[in-house]
Amino acid sequence: MFTFDHYLCPKDLREALEMIERLPEDGKIIAGATDVVPYAREGRGGDIHFSTIVDLSRVDEFRGYEIAKGKVRLNANVVFQDFLEDDELRAHLPCMPYCAIWFADDQVREQATLAGNIANASPAADGTPPLLAMDAEVEIARLVDGEVRYRTISIDAFVHGPGKTRLEKGELICAVTCRSMKGYGGSFQKVGQRRSLVISKVSAVALVKTSADGRTFEDVRLALGGIGPVPVRLTDIEDMLKGQAITRRLIAEASVIPADRVASRSRVEYRKRVVRGFVEAAIEDALVACGAPMPTEEQREAAHA
């Protein structure tokens, strides 16, 4: 059972930051609150009590998103369901609908925020690998001498270990800004005990842009989650594919390389096998999504011969 002494719902950013400054050590900040039950289960010791809960779901500045100058700014209360229902977000962030559909069920997606997902800094977080592939930056706010001050940090620097972020006491995530991927094909692969409602053992994201005739890789973006303490961007494999003719053999060769990145402390060989298949499937699904003519199944079999 959860109990608390005070439940606070700030209406704007300044009010939220003022509350966070005064938050006791045994207080809790929530947005969608979909991680509160898992958090409570960590102790396995019975009831959980918070002296104060600060609920950020009504902060005015945290609502909605903006698209301008090739960037997509996702304010802190954008939820995973938005990536399935909003046509603009689907067009500009084409890997996110695939991430969202496997994230959880409808009820959880309606509440779970992308900002909350990355703030938890789980090695298996579904939201972080796509953001890594899209050059995301995290905007953070705090009060300094009574004034709201902002700083920005790249997503790869923001998450620096399991449960560890660069978020300091008194700070809140305001927004996550990504590069627009409009015109790219996107995909997201995930494996767990089930495809959704489960923590990922391994996840892979691919974003692909092809030449006008669909036969050459113009740009490729790849990232993996669940294989080590933090998600990783596969920049060397991206460089290997860029400018090359799209063939099954090249994709198969590229998909073997990331297995060496597996640094998990459990089920290493299993994760290595999964990574090989997932990178290949992610690239191929992204190519299909952008309408590229795919090589035949015979060519795929020959690539693995």
Protein Blocks (a to p, Z undefined) as FASTA:
>chain_A
ZZdfbdcddfbfklmmmmmmmpcfkbccdfklpmmmmmmmmnonopaddfbdcdfklgmk
lggjddeehiacddfklcfklmmmmmklmmmmmmlmmmmmmmmcfklmmmmcfklmmmno
paklmklmmmmmnopacdddddeehiacdddddfklmpgcehiafbdehiacfbdcdddf
ehiacddddddfblbhpacfbdcdddddddfkopacfbdcdddehiambdcddfklmmmm
gopacdfklmmmmmmmmmmmpccfbhklmmmmmmmmmmmmmmmmmmmmnopacddfklmm
mmmZZ
